[in-house]
Amino acid sequence: MGDCDLSRDLLFDCENKPVKGSESSIVVLEHENLGTVTYNTLNKIIVEALVQEATTRGYSYVGNGNPIMPSKSKIMDENGVRWMHSVPFVIEGNTPEIKDELNKIDGKALVVIVKNFYKGDTTEKSRYEIYGLQIPVYLETCEDTEGNMRYTCLFKNKDSYESPTPPHTLFLTSASVTDAIVANLLVATT
């Protein structure tokens, strides 16, 4: 690979360079509605299945076309190692449906799924990250201060209630199977 070789036997894929940030859409789930979560047997950071309780569904929000920059910050102190999860997001639209959904999730424990620009290798196993799975995130701020029909929101862990792990990765066998898992979270079952 020539100029792309890295030290310590790490290789950089010149055709699929890492791109920072995440796509401008998110899925928000109420933490209490999580049903089954199946973890990979070898790597507990990988979630292979995520199912909500029957009759519940998640919410999908579209941003303003700009990539979002979710963050995870390691905290190490006398209480051990924890991770702060934070997802800033601009929700486009000022519809009654969006206002109703934001009202419903306000103050509730949440899980936020983001779709990354960087997808990893050809299997795209780094496609989705899950924030707030073990310790939920909350809608900390959400405002439209300029009257421009978009809400600037911040989903994050409460102070002193950080996660024991970085965000989980959602992946099962292929990108299309994983996309189907996410799509199913947006449909209420009977």
N, C-alpha and C positions, 0 to 999 in steps of 0.2 A: 504493500500500500504506500510505499515511499514516504512522502512528507507527513503522512497521517499516522505513522507508527508512534506509539507512546511507550514510555518506559514501563518496566515491570510486566511485560507481556500483555499489556492492555492494548486493544486495537480500537481505532476510531473509524467508524464507517463514513467515508467521505461522501457517499451517495445519500445517506440519511443522517445528516448532522443534527445534533440536539437543538431544539428550538425551545426557548423558555416560554413560560406562560401556559395558559389553558384557553380553550375555546370559549367563546362568549355565550355559553349556556350552562345552566346548572339544574340539578334535580334536588329537591328538598323533600325529606321524609320526616314525619314526626317519630321521634325515637320510641315512644310508647307503642307505636304501631308495628315495630319490627317483629317479625315472626321468627323464621328460621334463618340463621346465619351459619354457613358452612365454611370452615377454614381449611386451607391446604394442609395436609398432614405433615409435610416437611418444612413449610414456611408459614408460620401463623400470621404473617403480615398480608398474605394473599387470601382474599375471600373468593370462594368459588361459587357460592350461591347466596342470594339475599332475597328473602321473600317477606312481604308484609302480611299482617293479619288480614283475613277475609273482610271484604267490604271497605277497605281503606285504600287510598292511593296517594302517591306522591305528587308534588307540584313541579312543573318544568317552567323555567324562566329563561328568556332570551335577553341577551345584553345588547350593548350598543355597537357591536362589531369589533370593539377593542379587546385584545386578550386580557384575561384577568390574571392576577398574580397571587394565588393562594400561598400561604406561608405556613411553615412549621418551624417552631423555635424550641430548641432543647433548653431545658431548665435543670440545673443541677445544684442542689443545696443540701442542707441537713435532712431534708425530707426525701432525698433520693433523686432519681432522674425522671423527669416528666416532659411532655411535649405540649406546647400551646398550638392549637389549630386555629387558623384565621383565614376567612374567605371574604375578601371585599368583592362586591359585585354591583353593577348598575343594571337595574331592571328597566327595560324599555316598556313604556305603555302606562296608561293611567286609566285602564278600564275598570268597570265595577267588579269584574271577576278577579283581577289582580289585587285590588284593594281589599276585597273580601278574603282572599287567601292570605294576604299579609296580616290582616286582622286575626285570622284563625291561628297562624303560627306564632304570633307575637307572645312572648313569655314562655313558649313551649320548648322542651328539649328537642333538638333537631339533629339530623344527619344530612350532610351536604355531599353530593357526588359531583365531581368536576371531570371533564374530559380534557386530557392533556394534548397539547400540540405534539410533544415528543411521545411517540408511541412505543419506543423500545425497538426490539428486533423485529423480524418479519412476522412474528406471531402477534405483534402489537400488544404485548402483555402489560405495558405501562400505560395503556390507554386511559383508564379511569382511576381516580383516587377518591377515597372515602374519608371525609373529615367528620369527626364526632361519633364514630361508631361505638367506641368503648365508653368514653365520657362525652356526653353530647355538647354540641355547640348551640348557641342561642342567637337570635336576631338582636344584636346589641344596638345597632342604629339603623334607621331606614328613613330617609328624608328626601323631599323634593323641595329644596330651598330656592330654586330658581324658577319654578313654575314651568319647567320644560318637559313635563310629562314623562319623567324618568325618576326612579327612586335610587339613590345611592345608599347601598346597604352594607352592613358588616355582620357576618356570622362568625362567632368565635366562642371559645371556651370561656367560662366564667373564671375570673381570677381565683387562684388557689384550687381550681378544679380542672387541672390539666390532664391530658391523656397519658397513660403509661407507655404508649407507643407513638411513633410517627403515624401519619395517615396510612390506612390500609390500601392495598391495591385490589381492585375488582377484576378478576380474570378467570375464565374457564375455557380451556382448549383453543379458542380462536376469537378473533375480533367480532365476527358475526354472532357467535353464541353469546359473548359478553354484551354486545349491543342489545340482543333480545332480552337479557336479564334486566337491563336498565329500562327498556321499553315496557316490560311487564310491571315495573314498579309504578307506572303512571296510569294503570288500569285497575279499577276496583273490581274485585271478583265477588261472586255471590256465594 
